[in-house]
Amino acid sequence: MDKRNTKTETYFNTKDIAKRNALLKQLVFDLPEDGKDFFLKAYKKERYLDMRLTAIRGYAAFASEEEVAILMNKMLEILKKRPERTPYNYQEYEILRSAFLMPYLLGKYPYDCFKKFNEQLEKQYDAMPEVFKGIFTSNDKGEHIQLIPPAVVRKQIEDFLRG
């Protein structure tokens, strides 16, 4: 059996989000032969915006701008609603803004749908209090990079929430 097929099967069979996320990131670099179908199914499976956008990154390698725009328009609607339930959505925002996702997509595919999504993302990010910004990022491989020590982050957020 092909290793790539094993990864795609494992992706859909695992309930562990961290493991699924790691597999999805790896598959973005592997670009399996059935990538268009795989990444579309992965997009539909995930509920976290960063994992959905990772799936779109893979999908964009196989799909037309029009096909990508359909998914990105749905993503934009979801993004716009995020502050209603998660006003300080820094964890997803930081990953979306990291070198692995939006800067990569904007550089590789000059699509309007990516530009519109990025503009909304930056608007929502900018609207957050400073205490929630610049805590971590991801490099161009999607690896987590902690910028502020977790203990410091906890204290700053606790202080902020106490007012």
C-alpha positions as CSV (number, residue, x, y, z in Angstrom):
1,M,0.0,0.0,0.0
2,D,1.1,3.5,-0.8
3,K,2.4,5.5,2.2
4,R,0.3,8.6,1.1
5,N,-2.9,6.5,1.1
6,T,-2.1,5.3,4.5
7,K,-1.7,8.9,5.7
8,T,-5.0,10.0,4.2
9,E,-6.8,6.9,5.7
10,T,-5.2,7.5,9.1
11,Y,-6.3,11.2,8.9
12,F,-9.9,10.3,8.4
13,N,-9.8,7.5,11.0
14,T,-8.3,9.4,13.9
15,K,-10.3,11.3,16.5
16,D,-7.2,12.9,18.0
17,I,-7.3,16.5,16.6
18,A,-3.5,17.1,17.2
19,K,-2.6,14.0,15.3
20,R,-5.1,14.8,12.5
21,N,-3.7,18.4,12.3
22,A,-0.1,17.0,12.1
23,L,-1.1,14.6,9.3
24,L,-3.0,17.4,7.4
25,K,0.1,19.6,7.5
26,Q,2.3,16.8,6.3
27,L,-0.2,16.0,3.4
28,V,-0.1,19.7,2.4
29,F,3.6,19.1,1.6
30,D,3.2,15.6,0.2
31,L,0.2,16.6,-2.1
32,P,-1.2,13.1,-2.6
33,E,-2.5,12.1,-6.1
34,D,-6.1,12.2,-4.8
35,G,-5.3,15.6,-3.2
36,K,-8.3,17.5,-4.6
37,D,-10.8,15.1,-3.2
38,F,-8.9,14.5,0.0
39,F,-8.5,18.2,0.8
40,L,-12.1,19.0,0.0
41,K,-13.2,16.2,2.4
42,A,-10.8,17.4,5.0
43,Y,-12.1,21.0,4.7
44,K,-15.7,19.7,5.3
45,K,-14.6,17.5,8.2
46,E,-12.8,20.2,10.2
47,R,-14.4,22.9,12.4
48,Y,-11.4,24.9,13.4
49,L,-10.6,27.7,10.9
50,D,-6.8,27.0,10.9
51,M,-7.4,23.3,10.0
52,R,-9.9,24.3,7.3
53,L,-7.5,26.8,5.9
54,T,-4.7,24.2,5.9
55,A,-7.1,21.9,3.9
56,I,-7.7,24.9,1.5
57,R,-3.9,25.3,1.1
58,G,-3.7,21.8,-0.1
59,Y,-6.9,22.0,-2.2
60,A,-5.6,25.2,-4.0
61,A,-2.8,23.1,-5.5
62,F,-5.4,21.1,-7.4
63,A,-8.4,23.4,-7.8
64,S,-9.3,26.5,-9.9
65,E,-9.5,29.9,-8.4
66,E,-13.3,29.7,-8.7
67,E,-13.4,26.4,-6.8
68,V,-11.2,27.8,-4.0
69,A,-13.3,31.0,-3.9
70,I,-16.4,29.0,-3.0
71,L,-14.7,27.6,0.1
72,M,-13.0,30.9,1.0
73,N,-16.4,32.7,0.9
74,K,-17.8,30.2,3.4
75,M,-14.7,30.7,5.5
76,L,-15.1,34.4,5.4
77,E,-18.7,34.1,6.7
78,I,-17.5,31.8,9.5
79,L,-14.7,34.2,10.3
80,K,-17.0,37.2,10.5
81,K,-19.1,35.4,13.1
82,R,-16.2,34.3,15.3
83,P,-16.1,37.4,17.6
84,E,-19.8,36.8,18.6
85,R,-18.8,33.6,20.5
86,T,-15.0,34.0,20.8
87,P,-14.1,37.7,21.1
88,Y,-10.5,36.9,21.9
89,N,-9.9,34.2,19.3
90,Y,-6.1,34.7,19.3
91,Q,-5.2,31.0,19.0
92,E,-6.9,30.6,15.7
93,Y,-6.0,34.1,14.5
94,E,-2.2,33.6,15.2
95,I,-2.1,30.4,13.2
96,L,-4.2,31.8,10.3
97,R,-1.8,34.8,10.2
98,S,1.4,32.7,10.5
99,A,3.9,32.1,7.6
100,F,2.3,28.7,7.1
101,L,-1.1,30.0,6.0
102,M,-2.2,33.4,4.9
103,P,1.2,34.9,3.9
104,Y,1.9,31.6,2.0
105,L,-1.5,31.6,0.2
106,L,-1.3,35.4,-0.6
107,G,2.2,34.9,-2.1
108,K,1.4,31.8,-4.1
109,Y,-2.1,32.5,-5.2
110,P,-3.0,36.2,-5.8
111,Y,-6.8,35.4,-5.5
112,D,-9.3,38.1,-4.4
113,C,-10.9,35.6,-2.0
114,F,-7.6,35.3,-0.1
115,K,-7.2,39.0,0.0
116,K,-10.7,39.6,1.3
117,F,-10.3,36.9,3.9
118,N,-7.0,38.3,5.0
119,E,-8.4,41.9,5.3
120,Q,-11.2,40.6,7.6
121,L,-8.8,38.5,9.6
122,E,-6.5,41.5,10.2
123,K,-9.5,43.7,11.1
124,Q,-10.6,41.2,13.7
125,Y,-7.1,40.7,15.0
126,D,-6.5,44.4,15.3
127,A,-9.7,44.8,17.2
128,M,-8.5,42.5,20.0
129,P,-6.8,43.9,23.1
130,E,-3.0,43.9,22.9
131,V,-2.7,41.3,25.6
132,F,-3.9,38.6,23.2
133,K,-1.5,39.4,20.4
134,G,1.9,38.1,19.5
135,I,1.8,35.1,22.0
136,F,2.9,32.5,19.4
137,T,3.1,31.9,15.7
138,S,3.8,29.1,13.3
139,N,6.8,28.9,10.9
140,D,6.5,28.1,7.2
141,K,6.3,24.4,8.0
142,G,3.3,24.9,10.4
143,E,5.4,24.3,13.5
144,H,4.4,26.1,16.6
145,I,6.8,28.9,17.9
146,Q,6.1,30.3,21.3
147,L,6.9,34.0,21.5
148,I,5.9,34.7,25.1
149,P,6.4,32.1,27.8
150,P,3.1,30.4,28.8
151,A,3.3,31.5,32.5
152,V,3.6,35.1,31.4
153,V,0.7,34.8,29.0
154,R,-1.5,33.2,31.7
155,K,-0.7,36.0,34.1
156,Q,-1.3,38.8,31.6
157,I,-4.6,37.3,30.5
158,E,-5.7,36.8,34.1
159,D,-4.8,40.4,34.9
160,F,-6.7,41.6,31.8
161,L,-9.8,39.6,32.6
162,R,-9.8,40.9,36.2
163,G,-9.9,44.4,34.8
